[in-house]
Amino acid sequence: MHIQEPDLFADAPDQPGGLGCAVEIAATIAQALEAARTRSGLSREAVVQRMSYHLGERVSEPTLDSYTSQAQTGREISLRRAMAFDAAVGQDVLLALYARKRGHRQIVTADDAALLEWARLHQEQQAIAARKRAIESMLLTRRNK
């Protein structure tokens, strides 16, 4: 009996309810707030001020607190506010959560993307060079017969 191994590079199949992750979003926000406090000394008040600055509208601490509450239903962060939150804490925590939920994707910088493209092109060049050598060898073998 042959067991077929899963393709490690295939996207994960969508799961029913896979994006219904309100508790995970709330926990991610709470963890990011704690990390921002310990890493950079950012208080919730400072995060709210930064979010307000990025949005051009007032965000209150109770609103931020409601986003971290796993018990409070119906109070989920909007996309605009999620972007402002990531900017306020200086990390792409909610964007990264979204990427992971959409099939184990990763967030990379423009420089990292360019480096990955360079590596892919380098690998393709090596494959082309190897193929050229194989064809040259085959032609030389035929010519010498």
Secondary structure, DSSP 4 states (H G I P E B T S, - for coil): -PPPPPPTTSPPPP-TTTT--HHHHHHHHHHHHHHHHHHH---HHHHHHHHHHHHTS---HHHHHHHH-SS-TT-PPPHHHHHHHHHHHTS-HHHHHHHHHTTS-----HHHHHHHHHHHHHHHHHHHHHHHHHHHHHHHHHHT-
